[in-house]
């Protein structure tokens, strides 16, 4: 039996085979494949495992049919029949769920197709065949909707957004690559075998397992099987007998080579059906001199997606428990309301999508039949839409009369002497065409020898209205509603149970549920041994090796030293089910600009927390989730610290120091009491003392802050937080020379391993600015803060802000090198920042560059982001825009109004001071010398600064 890939438990995975092996790898290396995906709601032709297996020169003679393919002893064996979209999604979730749970699994994928992930739906290389759902709805993961969009960005399409429509072939490459990555991550837990053959029958064993009969004559025993066979093939029951026998009739247009050969000439074509399959074929066959006819009972083509989608709507009330007639009335009113509110009916229908399965199940069988007969066509044409580019191409073809759509049915057909076809349509219409193609969609019931054997034996029974097969949560039901063999299915075979079940958003949820159901009985019993601790006495839901790596990462975060990200990656690599490790990585990526796929890490943390975590760990995952989503994260963080004061990582995230932006309004008495109340949990630990030092200097209690910082440094000289606190004390007390010299010595010594050395260099440059030493500022910038030495968020926070402050005080003459800073920052970070703190510094750098267009895009993003960005960053962008446009009076008013609320963006007063300095510049440029003098006097009362003295002396009297 040929195998496609075998991943033994102790062998490293490699995607290459030697010349002597008989294996073929189905995962395409996505960057070497042409790429294009498919519309997930389009009725999909049957997956390739129902077709005859292609002959291959490397196939060995088939063993005797009585031979049973051995399965590894020990691990549970699951067979997945079919590796199209449904089978691939199932395999991905099985690999990842088993890996998180550390459940050994033998996974066998059965399909003769050359590649996993494509089936027939996503194998079309035609670039005109696009998904009929935006990329934002096509992720493999229900809890990580942006996964496909990010994959496209990493694979040659950096400007793609979640609202774009990718090609179907590209989506097939994504599915294959995602499966390949899941297999690699599962190494050591899941072994994967790929059998390039078909499953033809299935029987049970006395011990409750299943045995699959394969086309090569062998039999495979498994503990359970998932039948991911895709939609049934078309039946052509509508076609007259003469037409079905005609050489010009194509019953399966997606079969390999079906459209090759004579169809390439200019003969006219009739497509029977006007759904998404017909649309794709019409575009493929469109050429000058040919007319493509399409006929269906209603003559309706799918509606297009909106070029600019309207906002989402909530589903209407009263859906459940309603009769079909009541549902019709509710939906009509809901659509009318959508048109009134948005000028578009689409939001109304989209809001119904999460409810369709339950609504279908609430209807009686008679109502379901009536829904399909009366409302089905109208629903399908509005629910399953064309991509805008596809709709435009169809419109062009119809305008040019190369595509003609008819309402009616085929009544007769005859083969003419020249081999062409004369086809009669209802209404006494007649067409002469070279080819007739069946585009009516899949049959009602799963087909192929495997399903035939199951239905014949009673192991499977037809589903409601004869559609699909009967299932209970995906498990096949036998006669009288009994669960029989451990057989599961998903996608199209569940049509009778769920109605809408052929789209990726539904299938991915089913795949995850099937994986959970298959692996739930195999969950290992909880260990009774004591769990490892995190260094502050808190238990960790992981094993000792992963806990050690996590402690290293946590220690480096608390000391503000490099290597934390690598240590945390090592922790989740050792234990992929370690929720806290994934959450910490997500937090570093979100707040510190670490090279982390934040949505992916967050989704992993959530999955792991559901499966294996204690209350404290689940609470921390919730905190990170809310912070990433901008959903009242500070409240959740405060609540978490009240319950778990010894959680050092949560405490670090709460205090706006060098590592994290902190909670809003930290000077609020309640928040300060919260931080101080954590003190008993640390008993004078240098980390807590360092944070308290920073807080005291923010309160203006500078002498106390200095003493606390020195105490922490005596216990841990590498404590970056203590150094940061003492640095601020020097700056706020105006001891600029001593502060500069002391910090420079620390950076050259203990600070060599600091993760934020650029920020300490920025602090040294602030001293040099205050000392009015522009030459030193320039040297510092080029030596330690220029892009190349600093990248990402730090380039905005440190390099960009320093340039602007230098320009504001006339400490930088000539052109500012802001373009270098902007080029070193990703567009998403610059124009769609995740936090208000990053957004503040993005606005500053864009203002320094005079980039009004990007500044306005940032303002638009902030207006739709979290509350702080809406309330602070959006008006700040307006004020900066006025400044660039030399509307100085308006700019000064806007900046002055923001000073009282600026603390909400997080960070330190020294960082937020850039807004005050911009206000000073605006007042001076507006000729308001008295107001500028008052501001400078207030600054000088706070701290001595030769630069401010110079600026004061230059004001006109």
Residue, then its C-alpha position, 0 to 999 in steps of 0.5 A: x500500500x503506497x504511503x504519502x508520509x509517515x512521521x514516526x514518533x522519534x524521527x524528525x519530520x522532513x518534507x523530502x523523500x529520497x529517490x528510493x522511497x515510495x512516499x509522496x508528500x501531500x502538503x504543498x510548500x506554499x511558496x512554490x505552488x501557484x496559489x488560489x482558493x475557493x468559495x466555501x459556500x459553493x456546492x462542492x463536487x465530490x472529493x477525489x477519494x470517490x474517484x478511481x485511484x490514478x495509476x502510479x508507477x511506484x505502486x507495488x502489487x496489492x497485497x491479498x484482500x484478506x490482509x489487514x493493514x497493521x496499526x501501531x500498538x499503543x496510540x489510539x488510531x483514527x482514520x480520516x477518509x478524504x483529505x479535501x477541505x473537510x478532511x484537512x480541517x479535521x486532521x488539523x484539529x486532531x493534530x493540535x488537540x492531541x498535541x495540547x493534551x499530550x494524547x498519543x495518536x495514530x492518524x491515518x489519512x486516506x485519499x488517492x488525491x496527490x495533494x491534501x487540502x484541495x479536494x476538487x473544490x480548491x484544485x482549480x488553477x483558474x485565477x478567475x475562480x475566487x472564494x465567495x467569502x472574504x479572507x476574514x471568514x475563511x480561517x481554519x480556526x473558529x477562534x482565530x478568524x484572521x489566520x488565513x489573512x495573516x498567512x496570505x500576508x506572509x506568503x506574497x500578499x502583504x497588503x491583503x485585508x480580511x475583506x479581500x477575496x482570494x483565489x480558490x487555488x490559493x486557499x487550497x495551498x493554505x489548507x495544505x500548509x496549515x496541515x503540514x505545520x500542524x503535523x510538524x508541531x505534533x511531532x512526538x505525539x501524533x504519527x501521521x500516515x497518508x494512504x494514497x488509495x480509496x476506502x470502499x467499505x466499512x465493517x465493525x469488529x467485536x471489540x467496537x473498532x472499525x475495519x475499512x476495506x481499501x481499493x488496493x485490497x488491504x484492510x485498515x483497522x482503526x479505533x474510529x473513523x471520520x468520513x470527510x467525503x465532501x458532497x455527493x456527485x451530481x445525479x443528472x436526474x433532470x437530463x433526458x436519456x438521449x442527453x445523458x448518453x451524448x458525447x457532448x454531455x459533461x456530468x462532472x465538470x470538476x473531474x480532472x480533464x473534463x473541460x479539456x480537449x474539444x471544449x476549448x474551441x468556440x462552440x456554444x455551451x449550455x450550463x444547466x444550473x445558475x449557481x456558483x458552479x455555473x458562474x465559475x464555469x461561465x468565466x472559464x469558458x468565456x471567450x470571443x465568438x462563443x455564447x455560454x447559456x445558463x438555465x435554471x428554473x428561476x434563472x437567478x444568478x447569485x447576488x454579489x457581495x457589497x464593495x463596501x460592506x455595511x456594519x453588522x446587525x444583531x439577529x431579530x428577536x422571536x426567531x426560535x419557536x416560530x412556525x415557517x410562516x412566522x419566520x418568513x414575516x420576521x425575516x422580511x421585517x428584518x431585511x426591510x430594517x437593514x435596508x432602512x439602516x444600512x441601505x443594504x439587505x446583506x447585514x440582515x441575512x448575515x446576522x441569521x447565519x449563526x442561527x440557521x442550523x437551530x432554526x432548521x431543526x425547529x421546523x417540522x419535516x413538512x415545513x423544511x420541505x416547503x422551505x426548500x421548495x418555496x424559499x430555497x432558490x431565493x435564499x441561496x442566491x442571496x446567501x451564497x454570493x459572488x465576489x465583487x470581481x467575479x460579479x463584475x466579470x459576469x456583468x461584462x459577459x452578459x452585457x456583451x451577450x457572451x453569457x445568456x441566462x434563461x429561466x426554465x428547464x431542459x425538456x428534450x435533447x438530440x445529437x445532430x449529425x455534426x455531433x452538436x446538441x439540439x436542446x429544447x427548453x421549456x417555452x418552446x425554446x431551442x438551443x444548438x450547442x456543442x456541450x451541455x454541462x451539469x451545474x445543478x450541484x451535488x446529489x441529496x445523499x452521499x455516494x460512492x462504494x463506501x457510503x453504499x456499503x454503510x447504507x446497505x448494512x444499516x450502519x448509516x441511514x438517510x437523513x431528514x427528507x432523504x438529505x445526507x445521513x442521520x447523525x447526532x453531533x456528527x456521529x453516524x446514527x444507525x436504524x432507529x436512531x441508535x449510535x453504532x460504530x465509532x464513525x463520524x462525518x461532517x460537512x455535506x453529509x450532515x445536510x439533512x440535520x443542519x441544512x447549511x453545512x457546506x461552508x468552511x465557517x460551519x465545517x471548521x466548527x464541526x471539525x473542531x467538535x469532532x476532534x474533541x469528541x474523538x479525543x475526550x475519552x483519551x484524556x489522561x487522568x490528572x496527576x496527583x503529584x505536586x505541580x511545579x511553581x513559577x518562582x513566586x509560589x504560584x502553581x503551573x499547569x505543566x510539567x517540570x521542564x516547561x515550568x523551568x523554561x517559563x520561570x526563565x522567561x518570567x525572570x527575564x521579563x521582570x529584570x527587563x532582560x533579553x531572552x524572555x521570548x525565546x524562553x517562553x517559546x521553549x516552554x510552549x514547545x515543550x508543552x503545547x498545552x501550557x496556557x500560561x506560556x501562550x498567554x505570556x507570548x501574546x502579551x509580549x507581542x501585543x504590548x512589547x512588539x515581540x515577534x509573536x503572532x498575537x492572535x494565534x498565541x491568544x487562541x492557543x492560550x484560550x484553547x489550552x485554558x479550557x482544557x488544562x488550567x487552574x482558576x488563576x491561569x484562566x483568569x490571566x488568559x482572560x486578562x490578556x484576551x481583554x487587553x488584546x481586544x481592548x475590551x475593558x482589560x484594565x478592569x479585568x487586570x485589577x480584578x485578577x490582581x485582587x484575587x492573585x496578588x503574587x502574579x508577578x507578570x500580571x503586576x508587571x503588566x499593570x504598572x506602566x514601566x519600561x516593559x508594559x503600558x500599564x493600566x489607565x489612570x494609575x494615579x487613581x487612589x483605588x489603583x494605587x491601593x491595589x498596587x500597594x496591597x500586593x506588597x505582602x505577597x512579595x515580602x520586600x522582593x526586589x521586583x516589587x520594590x522596583x515597581x513601587x519606586x517607579x510609582x513613587x516617582x510618578x506621584x512626585x515622591x522623588x526622594x522616596x522613589x530614589x531610596x526604593x530604587x537603590x534598595x532594589x538594585x542592591x538586591x538585584x543589580x540587573x533590575x531594569x525596572x529599578x534602573x528605569x525608576x532611578x533614571x526618571x528620578x534623575x530626570x525629574x529632579x534636574x540632575x541631568x549631568x549626574x543622571x546621564x553619566x550614571x546611566x551611561x555606565x550602567x548601560x555599558x556594564x550591567x545593562x548590556x543584556x537589557x532588552x530595551x537598551x534603546x529606551x535607556x539610550x533615549x533617556x540619556x538623550x533626554x538628559x542631553x536635550x535638557x542640557x541643550x547639547x544638540x551635537x550630543x543628541x545627534x551623536x546619540x541618535x545615529x550611534x544608538x537610536x537610528x533604525x537598524x539598531x532599533x526597529x518596530x515599536x521601539x523605533x516609534x517610542x524612542x527614535x521617532x519621539x526623540x527626533x520630534x522633541x529635538x526639532x521642537x526645541x531647535x536641537x536638530x537643524x536640517x531634515x529629520x530622518x523620520x522616513x528611516x523610522x517609518x520604513x522600519x515599522x510595519x504598516x499595521x503597527x504604524x496605522x492600526x496600532x493595538x494600544x493607545x500608547x503605541x498610537x500616541x508615538x505613531x502620531x508623534x512620528x507621523x507628525x514629525x514626518x509631516x505625513x498627513x495622509x497616514x495621520x488621517x488613517x491613524x485617526x480613522x483607526x483610533x475612532x473605531x478602536x478602544x475607548x482610550x484611542x477614541x477619546x485621546x488618540x483621535x483628537x490628538x491626531x486632529x490637533x497634530x493635523x492642525x499643527x502640520x497645516x499651520x492652524x496653530x491656534x486650533x492645534x494649541x486648543x486641542x493639545x491643551x484640552x488633552x493634557x488632563x486625560x493624557x495619562x490614560x494612554x499609559x507610559x511615563x510622564x517623561x514619555x507623555x511630555x512630548x505632547x506638552x512640548x508640542x503645545x509649547x511649540x504651537x503656542x509660540x508659533x501662534x504668537x501667544x508668548x504669554x501662554x508659552x511663558x506660563x507653560x515654561x515657568x511651570x516646567x522650570x518649577x518642576x525641574x531645572x533645564x538649560x534648554x527651557x531656560x534658553x527657550x524662555x529667553x527667546x520669547x518676545x517680551 
